[in-house]
Amino acid sequence: MKKFLTITLALALTLGLTACSKPGSNDAPPLYFSGHITKIDDSGAFDADLYDLEELDGDTAFLLYKLGDYGLAREDLKECTALRSAGASCEEAAVLVFTSGDKAQTAVDALKAYVQSQIDANTDYRPAEIPKLENALIDKRGETLLLVVANDIEAAKDAVE
């Protein structure tokens, strides 16, 4: 009986220590949020001196990234913060928040196809933009996605870490 009580007490203490660990102490990276777009913009990742970036609303982003073509509904995109070049370059950044991780995973394919279509459309038109597109960052964290096409992709990555 003493042995059983000792094992039970040790197990209870172990569980208690686990429950008292710091919140957010897991290895999962934090989700993306709208503030990341500001951080990227402030990081110098974009050719800000050469091009103006415009804000996009969620409806426009949904259509631009052709999310509906991948079976997503507009209601699946809960939040969107996006900046996009007014036309002189291919630079852009977007944080897209979906209703689930599965919906976000589906959107990854849509964003990859979008970037490829940009490469195809700009190969002859704006060849200097192709390296930016080829180095585009598409990253999923939980139900959030980050898309960045920038002159200095490393500065963009540093801004969100």
N, C-alpha and C positions, 0 to 999 in steps of 0.2 A: 504494500500500500504506500509506503514511504517513497519507493522508487517511482511509482505512478504519479504521486503528488509532485515530486521533484521535476519530472519530465513535463508535466502539465504547467507548472510554474515557469519553467524555462521557455516553453512554447509561448506562454502568455507574455512574458517579457520581450521576447523576440518580436512578436506581433505588435506590441506596444511601441517598441522602438521604430518599427517600420511605419506605423501610423503617425509618428511624431516627426517624420522627416520633413524637410522644407518643401513647401509647395513649389512646383516648377523645377524640382531637382532631377527630373528625368532627362534623358538624353535627346528628347524630341526638340527640334528647333521651334521657336515661337512662330505663330501664324503670321502671315503678311497682313498689313493693314494700310490704310490710306496714307499715314504718315511716312511710310517708306518711299512713296513717290516724291514727297517733298525732300526727303534726305538724299535721294538719288539726284534730284534736280540741283540741290545745293552742293553736291559733291564735285561738280565739274565734269561729270560723265558725258554730258551733252555738249555739242558745239554751240553753246548758248550765244556766243558772239555772232555766229553766222545765221542761225535759224531761230525762229520763234516757235514755241510749243503751245498748242491750244489744248484746253480741257475738253474731254469727251464725256457725254453723259452715258448712263448704262444702256439706254436704248440704242444709241449710235454704236457703242462698243459691241453690243450683241449682234448687230447687223454686220459691222465691219469684220469681225472675227468669224462670221458665218457659223455661229454656235447652233443655230437652228438646223443647219445641214447635218449636224451630228446628233440629232435627236433631243437636243436640249430645248426647253421652253424658256421664255423670257423670265418667268417666275422662278426658274432655277438659279438665276443670277441675282443674288440678294443685294450685293453692293458692288460698285465699280468706281475706281478712281483711275483716271487715265490722262496722260499727256501725249500729244502726238504732233509731229511736225506739220506745219501749215502747208507743206507741199515741196519745200526745197530740199528736204532730206528724208530719210527713212527712220529717223530717230523717234523713239517712243518708249513709254513705260506705262504699265497698267497693273493694278492690283484688282483681281476679280475674286469675289467671295461668293461661293455657291452654297446651296442648301445641304450638300453632303460631299464627302470625300469622293464618292463614286461619280458624282456630277462633275467635280473638278477634274477627275482623271479623264473623263470623256472630253472635257475642254482642252486638255493637254494636246490631244490629237488635232483638234481644231486650230490651236495656236501654231502647232508645227506646220500644218498645211498652209496657214496664213503666211507664215514667214517664208515658206517655200514659194508661195505665189508672188510674194514681194521680190524674191530673188529672181524669179522668172520674168517678172514685169520690168525689172530695173537693170537687167544685165546689159542691155544696149543703151537704155535711156540714161541711167545714172550709174555707170560702172564703179565709181568711187564709193558708192554706198554698199556694194556687195560684201566687203569684209565685215562691216557692221552687222549685216543680216546673217552672214555665216557664223558669226560669234554671238548671236542672240541668246539671251538667257531666258529659258522657260523653266520655272521651278514651282513645284507643288508642295505645299505644306498643309496637311489636313484638307480642309475644304477651301483653301485659298491658293491662288495662282499668282505668280509674278511673271510678267513679260517685260524684258528690257532689250531694246536695240539702241546702242549708244556708241559713241566714238571711243570712250574709255570704259569698257565693260568691267575692268578690274575696280575702277573707282565706284561703279554702281554696286558691285558685289560687296565691297568694303562698307558701303553706306548702309546696307541692310543687315549686316552681321553684328 
